[in-house]
Amino acid sequence: MLKPGDKAPDIELPDQEGKTRKLSDHEGDWVLLYFYPKDDTPGCTTEACGIRDAYEAYGDAGITVIGVSTDSVKSHGKFTQKYGLPFTLLADEEKKAVEAYGVWGEKKFLGRQYMGTNRRSFLIDPKGKIAKIYELVKPAAHAEEVLADVEALKEGE
């Protein structure tokens, strides 16, 4: 189980345009690596649009945003176009990243049990270490919570 202070597992996956991206390419930056269950569903859309709406402030704070789900490159492409998402979404169809970060697991919905991606985010510092793990993400408030945490962490440096 990953914890704050651990080196963030490097991932290499295709983005919404099919271009291969590596997490390690962003060393030196703060990175919000957020895992979400499914493109274009209510909670996931709320979370993505909240980050989109705060994206300028994220840029000002030096935060790179990377979203990850097990959806396809094509699905990510449609999702980013439909909602004007200005950040990278990675397609983890083989479930390598969700397993490396421990977010793939049993879920329950309407009395049904199934395997899926749990909504969880990782704030990664410029040295590539996990600064904070968000276990219980509230989609509507997440973007602002991350911004406040990065500012507080920067002040504490």
Residue pairs with C-beta under 8 A, 6 or more apart in sequence:
1 102
2 8
2 9
2 101
2 102
2 122
2 130
2 133
3 130
3 133
4 129
4 130
4 131
4 132
4 133
5 129
5 130
6 129
6 130
7 128
7 129
7 130
8 23
8 31
8 33
8 122
8 124
8 128
8 129
8 130
9 23
9 97
9 100
9 101
10 22
10 23
10 24
11 22
11 23
11 68
11 90
11 92
11 96
11 97
11 100
12 20
12 21
12 22
12 23
13 20
13 21
13 68
13 90
13 91
13 92
13 96
13 97
14 20
14 21
14 73
14 90
14 91
15 21
15 73
15 76
15 88
15 89
15 90
15 91
16 73
16 76
16 77
16 79
16 80
16 88
16 89
16 91
17 73
17 77
18 73
21 66
21 88
21 90
23 31
23 33
23 66
23 124
24 128
26 64
26 66
26 124
27 126
27 127
27 128
28 126
29 62
29 63
29 64
29 126
30 61
30 62
30 63
30 64
30 123
30 124
30 125
30 126
30 131
30 150
31 63
31 64
31 65
31 66
31 123
31 124
32 51
32 58
32 63
32 64
32 65
32 66
32 121
32 122
32 123
32 124
32 146
33 66
33 68
33 101
33 121
33 122
33 123
33 124
34 47
34 51
34 65
34 66
34 67
34 68
34 120
34 121
34 122
34 137
34 142
35 67
35 68
35 69
35 97
35 98
35 101
35 103
35 117
35 118
35 119
35 120
35 121
36 43
36 44
36 47
36 48
36 67
36 68
36 69
36 117
36 119
37 43
37 44
37 69
37 116
37 117
37 118
37 119
38 44
38 69
38 71
38 117
39 69
39 71
39 75
39 76
39 78
39 79
39 89
40 75
40 78
40 79
40 82
43 119
43 139
44 69
44 119
44 139
45 83
46 139
46 140
47 119
47 137
47 139
47 140
47 142
47 143
48 67
48 79
48 83
48 85
49 83
49 85
50 139
50 140
50 141
50 142
50 143
50 144
51 58
51 65
51 67
51 85
51 87
51 142
51 143
52 83
52 84
52 85
52 86
52 87
53 143
54 143
54 144
54 147
55 65
55 86
55 87
57 147
58 65
58 143
58 147
61 147
61 150
61 151
61 154
63 146
63 147
63 150
64 87
64 88
65 87
65 88
66 87
66 88
66 89
66 90
67 85
67 87
67 88
67 89
67 90
68 89
68 90
68 92
68 97
68 98
69 76
69 89
69 91
69 92
69 117
70 91
70 92
70 93
70 95
70 98
70 117
71 79
71 91
71 93
72 91
72 93
73 91
75 91
76 89
76 90
76 91
79 85
79 89
80 89
90 97
92 98
95 104
98 104
98 117
101 120
101 122
103 117
103 118
103 120
104 115
104 116
104 117
104 118
105 115
105 116
105 118
106 113
106 114
106 115
107 113
107 114
107 115
107 116
107 118
119 137
119 139
120 133
120 134
120 135
120 137
121 133
121 134
121 137
121 142
121 146
122 130
122 132
122 133
122 134
123 130
123 131
123 132
123 133
123 134
123 146
123 149
123 150
123 153
124 130
124 131
125 131
125 153
131 149
131 153
132 149
132 153
134 142
134 145
134 146
138 145
